[in-house]
Amino acid sequence: MSISPPKWSDSGRTPPKDEEERLRELGYQPVLARRMGGFGNFAISFSVISILSGCMTLYGFGLGTGGPAVMMWGWLGVGLFVLCVGMALAEVTSAYPTSGALYYMADRLGGRKWGWYTGWLNLLGLLGAIAGIDYGCALFTGAFLNLQWGIEPTPGSTMIIFICILLLHATLNLFGVRLVSLLNSVSVWWHLGGVALIVGALAIVPSDHQSPEFVFGEFVNGTGWDNPLYVAAIGLLLAQYTFSGYDASAHLSEETSNASVAAAKGIVRSIWVSWIAGFALLAGLTFAIQDYAGTQDTATGVPPAQIFIDALGTGAATALLLVVIVAQLFCGNAEVAAASRMVFAFSRDNALPGSALWRKVSSRTQTPVPAVWLSVTFACLLAVPSLYSATAYGAVTAINVIGITPAYAIPIYLRLRAGNRFQPGPWSLGRWSRPIGWTAVVWVACVTVLFCLPQSNPVTVDSMNYASIALAAVLILATVWWFVARHSYGTPAAYGTAREQAEIAENIV
C-alpha cells in the first residue's frame, strides 16, 4: 500500500529543506506539533474518504439514480478523474505544505481574492463534511439500535446521537495530533478489514446472488426524470461525494514530518487505495441484494442494513453494522481534525470573524482548541434542519460536495496559469503536469455544474437540490465579509520580524 512519486519527480530538484525552515519561508512560525509520519498523513485522508461512510450512507441514493450499472461504472470512471485531481493537487501541496492548504496555494499563485474565495469554499465543504459524516453515522447507529433493541429511530433521537458523536470527536481532537494520528492508523486497517469481512460474508453466506449482468448492466430510474443520461449523471454523486476530503493530508502538513513529500503521497495514495477497496465493497453489496424494492423501502432507513439482514440474518447484520459505525466514527474524527486546521489557518490570516480567538493554540497539546469547538458547533447547526425535513441530509451532502470540489480545482488552475513561474516541490508530475492538471480542472468544472442540478422530478421544497443556494450563500457571505476584513486579511511574507514573533506567541495559551 505504498506509492512512490513518478521517476521524473526528483529530476532537477534541490535537496529537501528542513520542514520548519520551509514553513518560515512560506511566512509562518511553527506552532503546531510535527508528530505525524507519512503513514499517518495518508491515513487521515483515507479515513476522511471512508468508503464505509460515503458508499454506505449514499447507497440508497444510488439505488434510485441509475441503480447498479451507474454505481459500478460510475465508481470506476469518477475514481479515475478524481485520481487526476488528486495528483495535480498533490503537486501544488508539495510546493506549499501549510495548514491553510488550498486557499494558501490560491493566494500565492493568484492573489488575495483567489485565496479568499477558495478558503471560504474549502471551509464550507469541510464543515459540511463533518455534518454529513457524523449525521450519517447517527443514522446507522439508529438502525443498529433498532436491530439490537427494537428502538425506533426518530429525527429527535438521531439528532441526540449526532450531538453525542460530535462531542466525542471534539474531545478526541483536544488530546493532540499524536492521538489523532494513532486513531487514523488504526482506521486504515479497520476500513480494509471491514471491507474484506463484509464482502467475504456477502459472497460466502447467501445461497442466491445477483448475476453479473444485473450488477453491471441493470439501470434503475426512480428520479422522475425521463432522460437516462441525466439520471446517470446525477447518480455519480455517490462516488463524487465519497471521493472527497483528501485535502486533509494537506491541512495536516504542518504536523507531518517531511511534509513536502509525505502530504503529496498521502493525497494520491488515499485515493487509489479507496478506489480499489470501494469497488469491491459496492460489488459485494450489489451482488448480495435479495429484494431490490425491499432494500429501497427498508424500515431501518439504511438500505445496506437491509441487504445484511436479507443475506445474512439479523445477528450477522447487527455485527456488520457495528463494523460500519466504528469506521464512520474514525472518518468523522479525521474530518474534525482537518476542518479545525483549516479554521486555525484561515483565522491565522485574519479571514474569519473572531479570528483572534479561533487561531489560539494550546501550549500543552499544541492543538487549536477553539477551532475544534467552532468546527463541531457549526456542523451541528448545519444538521438542525434534519429535525424538520427528511431531505435535509441530502442538502448537507450537497453543501459538502459543492463547497469542497471547486476549491480543489482553483489552485490547480492557477498553477497551470502560472506556467514556469510555479516552482515545484520535491513531488512533481513533470511533463505530465499540464495534461493531468487540465483534465482535473475540466472534470471539476463539469461536476460543479452537475451537482447544482435538481435530482428528482417534480421539484418541490422537499426535493429541491439546495447545493446552488449553498454555493450562492457562501459566495455572498465571502463577498460581504471581504469588505470588512480585506485590510487585515492576507498571507504573510517570509516570517521573521519581531512583531510577527510577538503576535504568534500571544496565540499560544
Disulfide bonds with the S-S distance in Angstrom:
none
